[in-house]
Amino acid sequence: MARAFTTICCLILCLVTSAPAQDSKVLDLTKLRASSEQTMTGSGGGLGPSMSTPKTASLKVTLKSLNKTNYYLGEPVSYEIMLQNITTHTVIIPWTPDQLSVKPSLKEYPPGYMEGNITLFISDKSSGDQFLDVQSLYGSNLVPGSLKKLQPGERVKILAAGKINLIDANFYSRMLPRLPQTFIVKAGVTFDTIPKSSNYTHSESTNRLSIIINKR
């Protein structure tokens, strides 16, 4: 019996050690679920000015792909963006959608706490840039791996999934009668250290893609 138990333990150990490790340069948000849903309503769907302004852009953002070029409102969308550290120093970004694990207390901020957004947005001459999809990321020193350190020149990839929505209520009301329409789509990232805004980063993709949005 003891020999059989030892053999089983050895087999389990071999399976664990031989399992493929997750690629540390890829964050797949399509497989990870946030601990709590965040809803954007009302007129908050536009890209407004930030409380902080970065001196220089620290990340190059590239919108690598969208799963389609033709969408209906409310239809699922998946997209891939690439981030590259274009500075000469290490850049730290949040690396998990699970806020509860990295910030268990509502009143206190853990050491190294960061939060930010991955955004998919369109440009409109009258209303400015408007959100189509928003994915939130978090990180702190409490959870190993929740903060990603990017060395100079290093690239990482983020896979995200959401739904095509015109989040701003006023923009939605104005655009709905005009659909279908072609829009220029870009991606953006905003990361900051909370509560002290000492590591603010905001960058928009250097490229753009076009999509057609239809009303249902």
C-alpha positions as CSV (number, residue, x, y, z in Angstrom):
1,M,0.0,0.0,0.0
2,A,2.8,2.4,0.9
3,R,4.6,1.7,-2.4
4,A,1.4,2.3,-4.3
5,F,0.8,5.7,-2.5
6,T,4.4,6.7,-3.3
7,T,3.9,5.9,-6.9
8,I,0.7,7.9,-7.1
9,C,2.5,10.9,-5.5
10,C,5.3,10.7,-8.0
11,L,2.9,10.6,-10.9
12,I,1.1,13.7,-9.6
13,L,4.4,15.5,-9.2
14,C,5.4,14.7,-12.7
15,L,2.1,16.0,-14.1
16,V,2.4,19.2,-12.2
17,T,6.0,19.9,-13.1
18,S,5.5,19.1,-16.7
19,A,2.4,21.2,-17.2
20,P,3.0,24.2,-19.5
21,A,3.6,27.5,-17.8
22,Q,1.4,30.4,-18.6
23,D,3.1,32.9,-20.9
24,S,4.1,35.8,-18.7
25,K,4.1,38.2,-21.6
26,V,0.4,37.5,-22.4
27,L,-2.5,38.6,-20.3
28,D,-5.7,36.8,-21.5
29,L,-8.7,38.7,-20.1
30,T,-11.0,36.5,-22.2
31,K,-10.3,33.7,-19.7
32,L,-10.0,35.7,-16.5
33,R,-13.1,37.1,-14.8
34,A,-13.1,40.3,-12.8
35,S,-14.2,39.9,-9.1
36,S,-16.9,42.5,-9.6
37,E,-18.6,44.0,-12.6
38,Q,-18.1,47.6,-13.3
39,T,-20.8,49.5,-15.2
40,M,-20.4,52.7,-17.0
41,T,-23.6,54.7,-17.5
42,G,-24.8,58.2,-18.2
43,S,-22.5,60.6,-19.8
44,G,-19.3,59.0,-18.5
45,G,-18.5,57.2,-21.8
46,G,-16.2,59.9,-23.2
47,L,-12.5,60.2,-22.6
48,G,-12.2,63.2,-20.4
49,P,-9.1,64.9,-19.1
50,S,-7.2,63.2,-16.3
51,M,-6.2,64.5,-12.9
52,S,-2.6,63.9,-13.8
53,T,-0.7,64.4,-17.0
54,P,2.4,62.2,-17.9
55,K,5.5,64.2,-18.9
56,T,6.2,61.8,-21.7
57,A,4.5,58.6,-23.0
58,S,6.0,55.6,-21.4
59,L,4.2,52.9,-23.4
60,K,3.7,52.4,-27.1
61,V,0.2,50.9,-27.7
62,T,-0.7,48.9,-30.9
63,L,-4.2,47.7,-31.6
64,K,-3.1,44.4,-33.3
65,S,-6.5,43.0,-34.3
66,L,-10.3,42.9,-33.9
67,N,-12.2,39.7,-34.4
68,K,-14.5,41.4,-37.0
69,T,-14.9,44.5,-39.0
70,N,-18.8,44.6,-39.0
71,Y,-20.7,44.7,-35.7
72,Y,-24.2,45.2,-34.3
73,L,-24.7,47.2,-31.1
74,G,-24.4,44.9,-28.2
75,E,-22.5,42.3,-30.1
76,P,-19.4,40.6,-28.5
77,V,-16.0,41.9,-29.6
78,S,-12.6,40.5,-28.9
79,Y,-9.4,42.4,-29.6
80,E,-5.7,42.2,-29.1
81,I,-3.4,45.0,-28.1
82,M,0.4,45.2,-27.6
83,L,2.2,47.3,-25.1
84,Q,5.9,48.2,-25.4
85,N,8.0,50.1,-22.9
86,I,9.6,52.9,-24.9
87,T,11.5,54.5,-22.0
88,T,15.0,53.8,-20.6
89,H,13.7,52.7,-17.3
90,T,11.4,50.0,-15.8
91,V,7.6,50.6,-16.2
92,I,5.2,48.9,-13.8
93,I,1.6,48.2,-14.8
94,P,-1.3,46.4,-13.1
95,W,-1.8,42.9,-14.4
96,T,-5.0,41.3,-13.1
97,P,-8.7,42.1,-13.4
98,D,-9.3,40.8,-9.8
99,Q,-9.6,43.9,-7.7
100,L,-10.8,42.1,-4.5
101,S,-7.6,40.0,-4.3
102,V,-5.2,42.9,-4.6
103,K,-7.3,45.4,-2.6
104,P,-9.4,43.4,0.0
105,S,-10.2,46.5,2.1
106,L,-12.5,49.2,0.8
107,K,-10.9,51.9,3.0
108,E,-7.2,51.1,2.8
109,Y,-4.9,51.0,-0.2
110,P,-2.3,48.2,0.0
111,P,1.4,48.9,-0.8
112,G,2.1,49.4,-4.5
113,Y,-1.6,49.6,-5.4
114,M,-2.2,50.4,-9.0
115,E,-5.3,50.5,-11.2
116,G,-6.1,51.3,-14.8
117,N,-8.2,50.7,-17.9
118,I,-7.8,49.1,-21.3
119,T,-10.1,51.0,-23.6
120,L,-11.5,50.5,-27.1
121,F,-12.8,53.8,-28.4
122,I,-13.9,55.7,-31.6
123,S,-13.3,59.3,-32.6
124,D,-16.2,61.6,-33.3
125,K,-15.7,65.2,-34.5
126,S,-18.5,66.6,-32.4
127,S,-18.3,64.5,-29.3
128,G,-14.6,63.6,-29.2
129,D,-13.4,60.1,-28.3
130,Q,-16.1,57.7,-27.2
131,F,-15.7,54.4,-25.4
132,L,-16.8,51.2,-27.0
133,D,-15.4,48.8,-24.4
134,V,-13.5,49.2,-21.1
135,Q,-11.5,46.6,-19.2
136,S,-10.2,47.4,-15.7
137,L,-6.9,46.1,-14.4
138,Y,-5.4,46.1,-10.8
139,G,-2.3,45.3,-9.0
140,S,-0.5,45.6,-5.6
141,N,2.3,44.1,-3.6
142,L,-0.1,41.9,-1.8
143,V,-0.5,39.5,-4.7
144,P,2.6,38.2,-6.5
145,G,2.2,38.6,-10.3
146,S,-0.5,41.3,-10.1
147,L,2.1,43.9,-11.0
148,K,4.0,43.6,-14.3
149,K,7.5,45.1,-14.7
150,L,8.3,46.0,-18.2
151,Q,12.0,46.5,-18.9
152,P,13.1,49.0,-21.6
153,G,12.0,47.8,-25.0
154,E,10.0,44.9,-23.6
155,R,6.6,44.0,-25.2
156,V,3.5,42.3,-23.7
157,K,0.2,41.4,-25.2
158,I,-3.3,41.7,-23.8
159,L,-6.3,39.8,-25.1
160,A,-9.6,41.3,-24.2
161,A,-13.3,40.7,-24.9
162,G,-16.4,42.8,-24.3
163,K,-19.3,44.2,-26.2
164,I,-19.7,46.9,-28.8
165,N,-21.7,49.6,-27.0
166,L,-22.0,53.4,-27.4
167,I,-21.6,54.0,-23.7
168,D,-22.2,57.7,-23.6
169,A,-26.0,58.2,-23.4
170,N,-26.0,61.5,-25.4
171,F,-23.7,60.1,-28.1
172,Y,-25.8,57.0,-28.3
173,S,-29.0,59.1,-28.9
174,R,-27.4,61.2,-31.5
175,M,-25.7,58.4,-33.4
176,L,-28.4,55.7,-33.3
177,P,-30.5,57.2,-36.2
178,R,-27.3,57.4,-38.3
179,L,-26.4,53.8,-38.1
180,P,-25.0,51.8,-39.9
181,Q,-21.8,53.9,-40.0
182,T,-18.1,53.4,-40.4
183,F,-15.9,54.4,-37.4
184,I,-12.2,54.7,-36.8
185,V,-11.2,52.5,-33.8
186,K,-8.2,53.0,-31.5
187,A,-7.1,51.4,-28.2
188,G,-5.9,53.2,-25.1
189,V,-4.3,52.4,-21.7
190,T,-4.4,54.4,-18.5
191,F,-2.5,53.3,-15.4
192,D,-1.9,55.1,-12.2
193,T,-0.6,54.5,-8.6
194,I,-3.4,55.1,-6.1
195,P,-3.9,57.1,-3.9
196,K,-0.7,59.1,-4.8
197,S,-0.6,59.7,-8.5
198,S,3.1,59.0,-8.9
199,N,3.1,56.6,-11.8
200,Y,0.5,58.0,-14.2
201,T,0.6,56.6,-17.7
202,H,-1.8,57.3,-20.6
203,S,-1.1,56.2,-24.1
204,E,-3.2,55.7,-27.3
205,S,-2.5,53.3,-30.1
206,T,-0.3,54.5,-32.8
207,N,-2.4,52.7,-35.4
208,R,-6.2,52.6,-36.0
209,L,-8.6,50.2,-37.5
210,S,-12.0,50.8,-39.1
211,I,-15.3,49.0,-38.3
212,I,-18.9,49.3,-39.3
213,I,-21.5,49.6,-36.5
214,N,-25.1,48.6,-37.2
215,K,-28.2,49.0,-35.0
216,R,-30.1,45.9,-34.2
